[in-house]
Amino acid sequence: MVRPWRLSYGRHAAAVLLLPAVIGPAAAAQPAPPVRAPATIQAFDAELPYRPAPVRIGGRQHLIYELHLTNFSSAPLTLDELTVEDGATGAPLLALSGDRLAAALGGVPSSGADGLAIAPGARTIVYLDVPLSGSGIPASLAHKVAVTSKDGAAVIDAGRIEVDTRPLPILSPPLRGGPWVAVYAPEMERGHRRVVYATAGQATIPGRFAIDWMKADAQGRLDRSDSKTLADSLGYGAEVLAVADAVVAATRDEFTEPLLRADLPRVSIGDATGNFVALDLGNGRFAFYEHLQPGLLVKPGDRVKRGQVIARLGLTGQGTSPHLHFHVASRPSPLAAEGLPFLIEGAEIIGRYASITDLGSGPWQPAGPVPGPSMPEANSVVRFPD
């Protein structure tokens, strides 16, 4: 297990770099004496709890992870800019400010109208997505945060983290045919990507790379009528397939389904998965299938082959229409695990919705093929082999 990186600025912290000021030629000839940042800015904690791995999404590599920032001062701290650099070369990889920075933040009890202020004692999470160019994958990442308080401004060293370059699992499709829509929205506050669970004293994001696979009709519409019976719903009963040769690590098969979708009972967070199967893929990776029909076709300890039918798509747990929730995690636990990236081979990308709000509103926009195994882009329309 990789130890998370943490940097705290407290009463006895070393000086941090102040934002540059405009100076004249004479002053520039003499180096300025080091100046300690105001105490309100020093009372700042930065943590990088998850080590990112490069994942191809569509046709481009991305590093997806989080920076946790906590304000331990008695005054608000306002975030002005966050930069990510190659830890070895210092080459800039990402710069966020203004609306782009505000959109990347989550979990802030904001004390400022612009949503960039961290209240005293509050924590915010910066949800980072660093797209990589063709120049290669950095070995490490360095972070800096420009911060303003009532006493002044400073640039905070927000720490470094190594990039996990181990090969990602290449999985076969979890379903057959199509069209299936890869429903996820990284920007949604309550989307899988931004839902943090604290279990056994540790916070994790199990759905960091989760996809809800939903069936669409030939006109690009999704099934939204709650008055429908489950049997008449798009995708209901579809065969769910093992994505690799694996061992069944865990199952849950105790939830029943209502006749009408609208009658699905409310459940607690611990029961939100409904009936599920977890496969041990090896190397500390587990594939999760959730919201399955009652009557799973496998049990813990069974060995399964890639493409084997292990269950049928249903509507148990938390949901509004039949779909397959799929993700890969670091432990065989639906909540107490970190979500990990993966690649899918054999998926034909045939279209894409511009945003999650466009889902089911009509035909999708055509999309070109993506070479090689990858994760589908958000709200892509996919056809799997029959």
VENMO-V586023 format. One record per backbone hydrogen bond with DSSP energy under -0.5 kcal/mol. NH is the residue of the N-H (numbers start at 1). CO is the residue of the C=O. E is the energy in kcal/mol with one decimal. If there is no record, write none. Layout:
NH CO E
NH CO E
This chain:
5 48 -1.8
7 46 -3.2
9 44 -2.8
10 8 -0.6
13 10 -1.6
17 155 -0.6
28 24 -2.0
29 25 -1.0
29 26 -0.7
30 26 -0.5
30 27 -1.1
31 29 -0.5
41 38 -1.0
42 38 -1.8
43 39 -1.5
44 9 -0.8
44 42 -2.4
45 70 -2.6
46 7 -3.3
47 68 -2.3
48 5 -3.2
52 50 -0.6
54 164 -0.6
55 62 -2.3
57 55 -0.7
57 60 -2.7
58 56 -0.6
58 375 -2.4
60 57 -1.4
62 55 -2.1
63 130 -1.8
64 62 -0.5
65 63 -0.5
65 128 -1.6
67 126 -2.0
68 47 -3.1
69 124 -2.9
70 45 -2.6
71 122 -2.5
72 43 -2.2
72 70 -0.7
73 43 -0.5
77 118 -2.2
78 148 -3.0
79 116 -2.9
80 146 -3.3
81 146 -1.2
82 96 -2.5
83 144 -2.6
84 94 -2.9
85 142 -2.7
86 91 -2.7
87 140 -2.5
90 86 -2.5
93 84 -3.0
94 84 -1.7
96 82 -2.9
98 80 -0.6
100 97 -1.2
101 97 -0.9
102 98 -2.5
103 99 -2.3
104 100 -0.9
104 101 -0.6
105 101 -0.6
105 102 -1.0
106 125 -1.9
109 107 -0.6
110 108 -1.8
111 117 -0.7
115 112 -1.5
118 77 -3.9
119 117 -0.6
121 71 -2.2
122 119 -2.3
124 69 -3.0
125 106 -2.7
126 67 -3.2
127 104 -3.4
127 125 -0.7
128 65 -2.5
128 126 -0.9
130 63 -2.9
131 129 -0.8
132 61 -2.7
136 133 -0.9
141 161 -2.5
142 85 -2.5
143 159 -1.8
144 83 -2.0
145 156 -2.5
146 81 -3.0
147 145 -0.5
147 154 -3.1
148 78 -2.4
149 152 -3.2
152 149 -1.2
154 147 -2.3
155 17 -2.9
156 145 -3.7
156 154 -0.6
158 143 -2.0
158 156 -0.9
161 141 -1.9
163 139 -2.5
164 52 -3.3
165 163 -0.8
171 169 -0.7
171 343 -3.3
172 243 -2.3
177 385 -0.9
180 382 -2.9
181 214 -3.3
182 180 -0.5
182 380 -2.8
183 181 -1.5
183 212 -2.5
184 182 -0.6
188 185 -1.7
191 188 -1.2
194 191 -1.3
195 192 -1.4
196 194 -0.7
197 204 -2.7
199 197 -0.7
199 202 -2.4
202 199 -1.7
204 197 -2.7
208 205 -1.3
210 207 -1.7
211 326 -2.6
212 183 -2.3
213 211 -0.7
213 324 -3.1
214 181 -1.9
214 212 -0.7
216 179 -2.2
217 221 -2.3
220 217 -1.9
223 215 -0.5
224 222 -0.8
226 224 -0.7
228 225 -1.2
230 259 -2.0
232 229 -0.8
233 230 -1.8
236 233 -1.4
237 313 -2.8
238 235 -2.1
240 311 -2.8
241 174 -2.7
242 308 -2.6
246 304 -1.9
247 280 -1.3
248 302 -3.0
249 278 -2.8
250 278 -1.5
252 276 -2.1
261 228 -2.2
262 226 -1.7
263 260 -1.4
264 261 -1.7
271 268 -1.3
272 269 -1.4
274 271 -1.5
275 292 -0.5
276 252 -1.3
277 289 -1.9
278 250 -2.8
279 287 -2.7
280 247 -3.6
281 279 -0.8
281 285 -2.4
282 285 -0.7
285 282 -0.8
286 329 -2.3
287 279 -2.3
288 327 -3.4
289 277 -2.4
290 325 -2.1
291 273 -2.6
292 275 -2.4
293 312 -2.7
297 310 -2.1
301 248 -2.9
302 299 -2.1
304 246 -2.9
307 242 -3.1
308 305 -2.5
310 240 -2.7
311 240 -1.1
313 238 -2.7
314 291 -1.1
318 272 -2.5
319 317 -0.5
323 314 -1.1
324 213 -2.1
325 290 -1.1
325 323 -0.6
326 211 -2.8
326 324 -0.5
327 288 -1.5
328 340 -0.5
329 286 -2.7
330 338 -1.5
333 331 -1.3
337 335 -1.8
339 205 -2.1
340 328 -3.2
343 169 -2.3
344 374 -1.9
345 171 -2.7
348 346 -0.5
348 383 -2.6
349 347 -0.7
350 348 -0.6
350 381 -2.6
351 381 -1.3
352 365 -2.2
353 379 -2.5
358 355 -1.3
359 356 -1.0
360 220 -0.6
361 358 -2.1
362 220 -0.6
365 352 -2.1
367 350 -0.6
371 369 -0.5
374 344 -1.8
375 56 -3.1
379 182 -2.5
380 182 -0.5
380 377 -1.7
381 351 -3.1
382 180 -3.5
382 380 -0.5
383 348 -2.5
384 177 -3.5
385 346 -0.6
